[in-house]
Structures are given as structure tokens and as C-alpha cells.
Amino acid sequence: MPYLILTFVTVISTFILWVKVGMMSIYKHYDGPLYIIVAKTFYNPEKIRDLKLEINLNEKYFAAHLPGYPLLIRVVKEARIIGGYLRSMVFVNLLFTIFLAWFFYYFIKVFKISRLPLIHVIVFLFLPRFLVVRSVGAPESLFILLILLSLYFFEKEKYLLAGIFGGLATITKTPGILLFFAYFLVLAEKFLQSFEHRERKMQLIKDYLHYFWILLIPLALLAVFAFYWRQYQDFFAYFNSGDNIHLVYPFSVFDFKKSWVGTAWLEDVLFYYFIYGLAVVNLKNTKYRSFFYFSLIFFLAIIFVQHRDISRYSLPLWPMAIISFKNFFSSKEFLIVSLILLPAIYFYALNFLQYNIMPISDWSAFF
């Protein structure tokens, strides 16, 4: 029953936006159509040029859009499940948002994080920026699902599966590599603690053979770069894709002169820093050490991002914040205010969906 409720909530909340905005605006939303180009060409420069795109982008620009999500778009399109590339693009996102809602519910139950997992997952689905991202062509739902799967299997000491899903996360979006560093810190902490107990230390050394599976995470990213070398003759095409690397210096988002910022109205970014920073502090003593170290490393990375859209870049921290503030997010006061503000969340989403769109008039390249 809970899984049916989550499916219903996910689908209906998405359809409301689709109907109100219109599918053409949904299809145009950044960066969805760019993933279609990758799905059609798989980074082949000649095929990209043959599409004669209206938007003047260098062929290497598409290296910034990793292959995990486009591959699924291509699979769904070739399987003729829903139609062409445009429908497949949004269908994949909707499908994996449903899978994400299901698994996050299961995740909360298995780790006994809350007695109200259904409430927490519904709250999770309606973070305003996430409501937008899960309704268009975007890899975030897939990415967050893969992160949670990797964390789940790591905590269950199934390191092969943790490495596989971490690797899949990394070929979906490059911040997936942060899972590897989080797991490394967990293992380093265990090793330091084992110095007090010789037997535990010897067992840990034996277990390191199993821990090597987490190397699949950086190896997956190297595999993507090797594929770029084959397609572009440039192993570092991701870093040469243009102005797409936004890690600069701490709190560099607060510089309105930079091209990916462009405004001084940034007080909302501070609230994101506050909530996710507090989530990290609250998770410091959790027995699930990978939750803490992943949140810590991801948060530290986010404060280096020089981009207006911190709310999107920080989305993988959102389930960790739900876990950290479980009592607050299920409180009667929070739920009452959330219901009052639900229309405002939709007004925000409708406004944003009609604003952040690509200037496409010729759709031939995307069919």
C-alpha cells in the first residue's frame, strides 16, 4: 500500500505541472535536450555536427553530460516503450523518481530511521527545486537513487554492490566520485579504532580484500574518460568541455560578477548552507558512518561551487537532511505549514519551468 501511495503522489504531482506548463516547455527545460543529443550520438563529434543544432555549442561541450542518464533514454527509445527521445527523456526521469521514492521508503524502514517513513518520503518529494528537477529531463532522481543504493549496500557490508552502484552513480554525475572518498574515510576511521584491539585490527586487514570493490567507483569515471578519449581523442574532454567546472574557492557563489551567478539576490543559498551544514553536524555521531562522511564531503564540495543553482547541486544532501531532521519534518507544525505553502511551491515550480528553457524552434535534432 505505501508503494502505491508513493507512486500515486509522484505521478499526480508531476502530471499537474505537465498539464499546467505544457509539454513543450517541459521538453525545453535545461539541460534535458542536451542529454538527448548525447543519447543520439554518444559523443561522436561528426554525428553531433550532422544534427546542425541551433544552439552554437562545441562538440566537447556534451562531455559535461555523463552517459548514465542518456544511455537509459536511448534504451527506452529503442525499446519503443513510450515514443521518441523527448518522451523517453521525461519518462525515464519519472520512472526513476518512482523507484527513488520506493527505495527511500525502504531505506528509512530498514535502518529504522523513522516510524513514519511514508511522511518523510512525501516531504522529500516536495522540496521545491526537486519538484522541478524530477518533472523535466534531468538525471538527479537517477543519481540520488544510485547514491542511496550504494550507501545501503555499504552499510550492509556488501561492498561489491556498493562499488557497482557507486560506479553507476559516478557515470551519471561526476560528484558520485565523492562516495569513494566517504567510504575511504569510514575505513580509515575503523582502522584507527582497531589499534586498541589487535584481533579487530587483524580482522580488518583481512576484510580489506572486500573493501577493494569500492575502487569500482573511480574506475567507472576512468572508463568514461577512456570513452571520451575514443570519441574526442581527448581523455580530459570533461575538463575541456567549456565553462562547466564550477569548483572555485569557498563561498565563491557570492560573486555576482561571475557568469554562472549573475545576481546578488542569494540569501536563499545561505539557508541551504545552514540546513545541510546542520544536517552534517547532526549526523556526526550516527552509527551509519557512511551517511556522515558522505554528507560531510558533499557539503564541503558544495561550498566551493560557483553557480547560482546551489539548490540543484546540493540535492543529494536532501535525503540526508530528511534523515537528520526526521522529527522536525514529521512534526504536526511542519506538516501544517507545508500544506499551507503547497500552492506557493507549485507557483514557484510553474514560474521556474516557464523561465529556465532552451531557445529551441527547430526540433528536428531531438526527434
Secondary structure, DSSP 8 states (H G I E B T S, - for coil): -HHHHHHHHHHHHHHHHHHHH-HHHHHHBTTHHHHHHHHHHTT-HHHHHHT--SS---GGGGGGS-SHHHHHHHHHHHTTSSSSHHHHHHHHHHHHHHHHHHHHHHHHHHTT--S-HHHHHHHHHT-HHHHHHTTSS-SHHHHHHHHHHHHHHHHTT-HHHHHHHHHHHHTT-GGGGHHHHHHHHHHHHHHHHGGG-HHHHHHHHHHHHHHGGGGHHHHHHHHHHHHHHHHHS-TTTTTTSSS---B-STTTT--TTSTTT--S--HHHHHHHHHHHHHHHHTTT-S-HHHHHHHHHHHHHHTTB--S-HHHHTGGGHHHHHHHTHHHHTSHHHHHHHHHHHHHHHHHHHHHHHHSB------GGG-
